[in-house]
Amino acid sequence: MSRIVPQGVDASTFNKALDELAAVVGKQWVFLDELPLSAYRDAYSPLADGEMLPSAAVAPDGVEQIQKILAVVNAYKIPVWTIGTGRNFAYGGPAPRKSGYVMLDLRRMNRVIEVNEKYGYALVEPGVSYMQLYRHLRQIGSKLWIDPAAPAWGGVMGNALEHGAGYTPYGDHFVMQCGMEVVLADGEIVRTGQGALAGSKHWQVTKHVAGPHFDGMFTQSNFGVVTKMGIWLMP
């Protein structure tokens, strides 16, 4: 199998970019070989196998590394495609939208940052699955319930960003998200809703603040890398 490179980027330039990415995350978190890259296929794609394959994948462990990665790929004009768990099957799965993209794999960012029992929400990173959140709630003795998608391994954040659905009155998962942290292409960090206000304690409680409501820009799109998201839980 011939090596895939991003469109408009020659192999030599791509190798330089890969070296810089390895310096950011560590060589072990930059994936180039066919076997690890085969994990980024969409098992349910209507297209022929091999139509949408990445050129490489890089797995950061935090926002600062994401900012540095975006600086590298911008400098070399390399397109990236972001996934959290990559297991929201039938919503595109882990596959990029075009062959040659570098996968920005956020699996290592898998913390449940906060569970607020009083206001009924959790704040999660991209790699958190429904099963992980469920187990966390059980572990801390929470009385809150989640509304899951069909597969327990699906990502809480990814499913909401793809307008996924569940089975209860909380089943419109994008409607039930509240407050995103997003890294834009230039590395700037923005927070949606009340999170845009310095020192706000209501980031995951209410979505609306003065000015436009633009959470939807970051759903089913590639306009930014969502690194944190609040999700409302059932009492």
C-alpha positions as CSV (number, residue, x, y, z in Angstrom):
1,M,0.0,0.0,0.0
2,S,1.5,3.3,-1.0
3,R,1.8,6.0,1.6
4,I,-0.9,8.6,1.8
5,V,0.1,12.3,2.1
6,P,-2.2,15.3,2.5
7,Q,-3.3,16.9,-0.7
8,G,-0.9,19.6,-1.9
9,V,1.9,18.5,0.5
10,D,5.0,16.6,-0.7
11,A,6.4,13.8,1.2
12,S,9.5,15.7,2.4
13,T,7.5,18.5,3.8
14,F,5.1,16.1,5.4
15,N,8.0,14.3,7.1
16,K,9.2,17.6,8.6
17,A,5.7,18.3,9.9
18,L,5.6,14.8,11.5
19,D,8.9,15.4,13.2
20,E,7.5,18.6,14.7
21,L,4.3,16.9,15.8
22,A,6.4,14.1,17.5
23,A,8.3,16.8,19.4
24,V,4.9,18.1,20.8
25,V,3.3,14.8,21.9
26,G,6.1,12.3,21.8
27,K,6.9,9.9,19.0
28,Q,4.7,7.1,20.5
29,W,1.6,9.3,20.0
30,V,2.1,9.9,16.3
31,F,0.7,7.0,14.3
32,L,2.0,6.4,10.7
33,D,1.8,2.7,10.0
34,E,-1.0,0.9,8.2
35,L,-2.0,-1.2,11.2
36,P,-2.7,1.6,13.7
37,L,-4.2,3.8,11.0
38,S,-6.6,1.0,10.1
39,A,-8.4,1.9,13.3
40,Y,-9.5,5.2,11.7
41,R,-11.9,3.5,9.2
42,D,-15.6,4.0,9.1
43,A,-17.0,0.4,9.3
44,Y,-20.4,1.7,8.1
45,S,-19.3,3.9,5.2
46,P,-21.3,3.4,2.0
47,L,-18.0,4.1,0.1
48,A,-15.5,1.5,-0.9
49,D,-13.0,0.5,1.7
50,G,-10.0,2.8,1.5
51,E,-11.8,5.8,0.1
52,M,-11.3,7.9,3.2
53,L,-8.0,7.1,4.9
54,P,-5.8,9.4,7.1
55,S,-2.1,10.1,6.3
56,A,-1.3,10.0,10.0
57,A,-2.8,10.4,13.5
58,V,-1.6,12.4,16.5
59,A,-3.0,12.0,20.0
60,P,-2.5,15.0,22.4
61,D,-3.1,14.9,26.1
62,G,-4.3,18.5,26.7
63,V,-5.3,21.9,25.4
64,E,-1.7,23.2,25.2
65,Q,-0.6,20.3,23.0
66,I,-3.6,20.9,20.7
67,Q,-2.6,24.5,20.3
68,K,0.9,23.5,19.4
69,I,-0.4,20.9,16.9
70,L,-2.6,23.4,15.2
71,A,0.3,25.8,14.9
72,V,2.3,23.0,13.1
73,V,-0.4,21.9,10.7
74,N,-1.3,25.5,9.9
75,A,2.4,26.3,9.0
76,Y,2.5,23.3,6.6
77,K,-1.1,23.7,5.4
78,I,-2.1,20.2,6.5
79,P,-5.8,19.5,7.1
80,V,-6.8,17.8,10.3
81,W,-9.9,15.9,11.4
82,T,-10.8,15.6,15.1
83,I,-12.3,12.6,16.9
84,G,-13.0,11.9,20.6
85,T,-13.6,8.3,21.1
86,G,-14.1,7.7,17.4
87,R,-16.8,5.1,18.3
88,N,-20.0,7.0,17.4
89,F,-20.8,4.5,14.6
90,A,-23.2,5.6,11.9
91,Y,-22.2,9.2,12.6
92,G,-19.0,8.8,10.5
93,G,-17.1,6.9,13.1
94,P,-13.4,7.7,13.2
95,A,-12.8,8.3,9.5
96,P,-11.8,11.7,8.1
97,R,-14.0,13.4,5.5
98,K,-11.2,13.2,2.8
99,S,-8.2,11.0,2.4
100,G,-4.9,12.4,3.6
101,Y,-6.2,14.3,6.6
102,V,-4.2,14.0,9.8
103,M,-6.4,12.6,12.6
104,L,-6.4,14.7,15.8
105,D,-7.3,11.8,18.2
106,L,-8.4,13.1,21.6
107,R,-8.7,9.7,23.2
108,R,-6.2,10.6,25.9
109,M,-8.3,13.5,27.1
110,N,-10.8,11.4,29.0
111,R,-11.4,13.1,32.3
112,V,-14.8,13.6,33.9
113,I,-13.8,17.0,35.3
114,E,-16.9,17.7,37.4
115,V,-20.2,16.3,38.4
116,N,-22.5,18.8,40.0
117,E,-25.3,17.0,42.0
118,K,-27.1,20.2,42.9
119,Y,-27.5,21.6,39.3
120,G,-27.5,18.2,37.5
121,Y,-24.6,18.3,35.1
122,A,-21.2,16.8,34.2
123,L,-18.3,18.5,32.6
124,V,-16.3,16.1,30.4
125,E,-13.4,15.9,28.0
126,P,-13.7,14.5,24.4
127,G,-12.5,10.9,25.2
128,V,-15.1,10.2,27.9
129,S,-17.5,7.4,26.9
130,Y,-21.0,6.8,28.2
131,M,-19.8,3.8,30.1
132,Q,-17.0,5.7,31.7
133,L,-19.4,8.5,32.8
134,Y,-21.8,5.9,34.1
135,R,-19.1,4.2,36.1
136,H,-17.9,7.5,37.5
137,L,-21.4,8.4,38.7
138,R,-21.7,5.0,40.4
139,Q,-18.3,5.4,42.0
140,I,-19.0,8.8,43.6
141,G,-22.5,7.7,44.7
142,S,-24.3,10.1,42.4
143,K,-28.1,9.9,42.1
144,L,-28.0,11.5,38.6
145,W,-28.7,9.5,35.4
146,I,-27.3,9.7,31.9
147,D,-29.2,9.4,28.7
148,P,-26.9,7.2,26.6
149,A,-26.7,6.5,22.9
150,A,-27.1,2.8,21.8
151,P,-23.4,1.8,22.2
152,A,-22.0,2.3,25.7
153,W,-18.6,3.0,24.2
154,G,-19.8,6.0,22.2
155,G,-18.4,9.4,23.2
156,V,-20.6,11.7,25.3
157,M,-19.2,14.8,23.6
158,G,-18.9,13.4,20.1
159,N,-22.5,12.1,20.1
160,A,-23.8,15.5,21.1
161,L,-21.7,17.3,18.5
162,E,-23.1,14.9,15.8
163,H,-26.7,15.5,17.0
164,G,-27.0,12.0,18.4
165,A,-30.1,10.8,20.1
166,G,-31.0,8.8,23.2
167,Y,-34.2,7.3,24.7
168,T,-35.5,9.7,27.3
169,P,-36.8,13.3,27.5
170,Y,-33.0,14.1,27.6
171,G,-32.5,12.3,24.4
172,D,-31.6,15.3,22.2
173,H,-28.0,15.3,23.2
174,F,-27.0,18.6,21.6
175,V,-29.9,20.3,23.3
176,M,-28.7,18.9,26.6
177,Q,-25.1,20.1,26.2
178,C,-24.4,23.4,28.0
179,G,-21.1,25.2,27.7
180,M,-18.2,24.3,25.4
181,E,-14.5,25.1,25.5
182,V,-13.2,25.3,21.9
183,V,-9.7,25.7,20.5
184,L,-10.0,27.6,17.2
185,A,-7.7,27.0,14.2
186,D,-5.3,29.9,15.3
187,G,-5.0,28.4,18.8
188,E,-7.3,30.9,20.5
189,I,-9.5,29.4,23.2
190,V,-13.2,30.4,23.4
191,R,-15.9,29.4,25.7
192,T,-19.5,29.4,24.7
193,G,-22.5,30.7,26.7
194,Q,-21.9,31.9,30.2
195,G,-18.4,30.5,30.0
196,A,-17.5,33.6,27.9
197,L,-17.8,35.7,31.1
198,A,-14.7,35.8,33.3
199,G,-15.3,34.1,36.6
200,S,-18.8,32.8,35.6
201,K,-20.1,30.0,37.9
202,H,-23.0,29.2,35.6
203,W,-21.1,27.9,32.6
204,Q,-22.9,24.5,32.6
205,V,-26.2,25.8,34.1
206,T,-27.5,28.1,31.4
207,K,-26.4,28.5,27.8
208,H,-27.5,32.0,27.1
209,V,-25.7,35.3,27.6
210,A,-25.6,38.7,25.9
211,G,-24.9,38.3,22.2
212,P,-25.3,35.5,19.7
213,H,-25.7,31.9,20.6
214,F,-23.1,30.1,18.4
215,D,-22.7,26.6,19.9
216,G,-24.1,25.1,16.7
217,M,-21.1,26.3,14.7
218,F,-19.1,23.6,16.3
219,T,-21.6,20.7,15.6
220,Q,-21.0,18.5,12.5
221,S,-18.3,20.9,11.4
222,N,-14.6,21.4,11.6
223,F,-14.5,25.0,12.8
224,G,-12.8,24.3,16.1
225,V,-11.6,21.6,18.4
226,V,-14.1,21.1,21.3
227,T,-12.0,20.3,24.4
228,K,-14.6,20.5,27.2
229,M,-18.4,20.2,27.3
230,G,-21.1,20.3,29.9
231,I,-23.9,17.8,29.6
232,W,-27.1,17.9,31.6
233,L,-28.0,14.8,33.6
234,M,-31.4,13.5,34.8
235,P,-32.3,13.8,38.5
